[in-house]
Amino acid sequence: MAITHFKGVSGIDGLYTGSKGYEVQMFGNEVAGKRYYVDGNYGSDSNNGSSWERPYKTLAVAMAASHANIASGAKGWAARNRIYFKADGSVEDLTKLARKTDVIGIGSTDWKVRPALYGNHVVDATTPYTGCRFINILFRGAAVTGGDIFTLTGQHGVEFHNCEFLATGSTTDATAAIVSTAGVALTVNDCVFKGEFGDAVIEVAAGQADDLVITDNLIQGANMGIDISGSASFQTGKYGLIKDNVFRTTLACINDGESKSYVVGNRGSTEAASGSGLAGAIVCNIKLAQDNRFSTSDANNIEYPALGSI
């Protein structure tokens, strides 16, 4: 089995073993920051979170500690902290993140190769949690309502790498996995989205959305795959990138209402009819699109845009 370093995650040391499975083996002090530990089973929030022997119980407490540490003085301003998260179904509704912090999943949940966090995480724009990254974690909505799993407003540089988002498992299926409003540099890379999400799986709403990156994901849902609002805005030279994703949806796989994202190398199928110009499967700026292929209810393996004459 091939072993390589983490794909697309700068500043992370670890080993990648096989498809969608990270064997996280950290070493060195390359982040030049503090490390915190969370164990949803064994931990206690009265601990100091300094080791697996003294872990916090909740991610919220660890995030608050990391965020405060980064902001406490010049020593932390340019640092990046880490939170190691171990749980087999912790239930939390996060309302705060942590600036310049990597939240790294360790261990497993039942037969899943990731630790699990269940809840609806609504983070408003009151405090900027710039550069918070989630790596190797399984997310699911609230046990009864499902709901949107992440709702982020005014949060810049939030990233998800090698994570899994489940619409199923709650009494009601989740609506969206990630909803970002006025958030710059949202990155969703190498993640899997499973189940019948009732709304678009990834939604980019109104406001500045520069440097959006959605790459190498498996995106499945009962509505649209990626929906970028026509009220989102991208500065010239900071357009989005939607690349090498695989979709299974009911409506359009990609709907770029702002028409300012590069859409390259995507594959997918939708239950919708192809429509005019394959609009049933994809809506984007055709000048920014290359090498996409989609199947619809009435057409198979259609290239978008069609190969031009040479």
N, C-alpha and C positions, 0 to 999 in steps of 0.2 A: 504494500500500500504506500503510495507516495506521501511524503511528509514535506510540507512547505510552511513558511511563515504565514501569519494572518494576511488575508487578502484585503487590501484597501483600508487598513486601519493603521494609520501612522502612530508611532509612539507605543505600540503594543508588542510585547514579546510573547510568543506562544507557538504552539505547533498545531498545524491543521492536519487532521488525519481523516482522509476520505471525504465523501460528499456530505456536506452539511453537518459535520461533526468536529467540534473543536476540542482537542485535548489541551486544556489551558495549563501550561507549565511556565510560570513566571520566574524571572531571575534578574538579578541586578537592580540598580536604582535608576534606571533610565528615565523615570518620570520625575525624579527630583521632587517628590511630594510625599504626603503621608498615605498610609494604607489603613483601611478600616475593614472590619469583618462582620458579616451579618449571617446568623443561623436562625432561620424561622422556627426551628424545632427546639434547639438546645439553648438559644441565646436569651439574654435578658437586657432590657433597655437601661437597667441600672449598672450594667458592665461598662467598661470604657471602650469596647470595640477594638482593642489593640491586637487581638490574636484569635485563633480558633478556640482557644481556651477561655477567652473573655469576650465573646462576640455580642454585638447588639442583637436584639430580636427582630426589630423592624427596620426596613429600608429608610423610612422617613427620618428616624433618629440619626442614622448614619449619614444621610444626605445633609441634614442640618449641621452636623459636626464638620463634615468636609467643606461645606459652603462657608462656614464661619472661619475655618482654618485658612482657606484661600484668601479671604478678605482681611485677615487679622493683621497683616503687615507686609512689608516689601518682600520678605522671604517667600511668601506664598503667591504673590501676584503673577509671577510667570511660571508657576509650578503646575503640575497636573497630578491630582490625587487619584487613588483607586479605592473602590469599595468592592470587596469580594462577597458575593451574595449566594447563599446556599439555602434552599427551601424546597419542599415538595408540595407547595400549594399555599403559600402565605397569602392572606387576604388583607389588602391595604388599598385605600384610595389616596393616591399621592396628590397633594396640592402644591408641592414645592419640589424643585430639583436641586442640583448642586452645581455651581459654576466650576468649569474646568475639572470635571470628575468623570472617570470611567467606572461604570457599574458593570462588573464582570460576573457572569453566572458561572457557578462551580457546582459540580455534582449533577443530580438527576431527579426527575419526578416519575415514579413508577417506571414504565418502559421508555419514557422520554429521556433524551440525552441532555436535557436542560433543566435547571431549577425553574419553578413556576411562581408567578405573581398574578393573583386574581384581583380585579377591581377596575374602577373607572378613574382615570388620572386626569384631572382638570387643572391646568396650570395657567393662571392669567398673567397679564403683563405688568403686574405691580412690581415684581422684582425680576431683573434679568438673570437667568441662569445660563449664561453663555457657555457653549462648548460642553454640554453634558452628553455623554455617550453611553449607550446600552449595548452590551455585547453578550451573546449566547444566553438569552433569557426567553422563557416561554410566557406569553401574556394571554390572559383571557378576561372577558368582561365580568361584571358583577354576577353573582350566582343566580339571581332572579331576573333582573332587567336586561342583562346583556349590555346594551348601550354602546356608546363610543368608548373605545379602550383608552386612547390618548386624545385629549383636546388641548392644544397648545396655542397660546395667544402671545404674540410679541416675544417669542423665545428664539434666539438665534444660535445656529451651530449645533442644534440637537441632532444626534445621529443614532441609528439603529443598525447593528451589524450582526449577522448570523442569528437573528432572533426568530421566534415563531409566534404568530398571532392566531388565536383560535376564535372563530365566531361561535362555534358550538361549545357545549358543556354547561351552559347556563340554561335556565328555564326558557328564556327568550334569546334567540340568536342576537349577537352583537350587530350594531348598525354599521359603524366604520371602525377601522383599526387605528388610523391616524388622521386627525383633522388639524391642520396647521393654518393659522391666520396671522398674517403680517410677520412671518418668521423667515429670516434669511438663512441660507445655507443648511436647510434641512437635507439630511442624507439618509437614505434607506437602501442598504446594500446587503445582498446575499441572505435575504430573509424569506420565510415561507408564510403565506397567509392561507388559512384553511377554513372551510365552512361557508355558510350561506350568509355572508354579510348583507344586511338589508339595504344599505346605501353604498356609495362608492367606497371601495376599500381604503384608498388613500385620497384624501381631499385636501387641496391647496386652495384656501379661501382668499378673500379680498386682502389687499395690502402688499407690501414689498415682499417678494419671494425670490430675490436674487440667489444664484448659485445653487438652485435645487438640483439634487442628484438622486435618481432612483434607478438603480442598476442591479442586474443579476438576481432578480427576485422571482419567486413563483407566487402569482397573485390570483386568488380564486374568490368568487363571490357571486351573489344573486342580483347584482345591480351592475354598476360600472367598476372598472378596475382602478384607473387613475383619473381623477376629475380635477382639472385646474380651472378655477373660476376666471371668467373674462374680466373680473375686477381685480385679479392679481396683477402685479406689475414687476417687470424685470428691466433693469438698466442695460443699456447696450454694453456688450462685452461680459454680461453676467447672466446670460440666458440659462435656462434649465437644461438638464440632460436626462433623458429617459432611454435607457439602453439595455439591450440583452435581457429583457424580462420575458417571462412566459405567463400567459393569461388563460383563465377559463372564467367567463362571465356570462351574464344574461343580456346586458346591454353593452354599450361600447367598451372595448378594452381600454382605450385611451381617449380622453376628451380634453384636449388642450384649448380651452376657451380663450386664453390670452395669445396663443399662437407664437410663443417665444421660447419654446423648448426644442432642443435637438432630439429627434425621435429616430433611433437607429437600432437596427438589428433585433427588433422585438418579434415575438411569435405568439400566436394565441388563437382561441376560438371563442365565439359568442353565439348565443342562441338567437340573436337578432338577425334580421335579414340584412343583406349587404348594403342596400340602399345606394343612393347616387354617390359615385366616387368612393365607395367602400365606407361611407359615413356611418353605417351601422356598426362598424368595428373600430374605426379610428377617425378622429377629427383633430387635425393639427395643421401647422404651416407646412405645406408640401415642399417648400424650398428648404426646410430644415430637416427633412425626413429622407432616410435611405434604408434600403434592405430590410423592410418589415414584411411579414407574411401573416395572413389571418384567414381563418375559415369561419363562415357564417352559416345560418340555417339554409341558405340557398346557393352557396358557393364554397369551394374548397381551395385552400392553399393559394390565396390571391396575393400577389405582390403589391406592396404599397411603398412609395409610388411605383407605378408601372415603369419598367425599364425603358429609358428613352433611347432614341436612335443614336447611333455612334457616328 
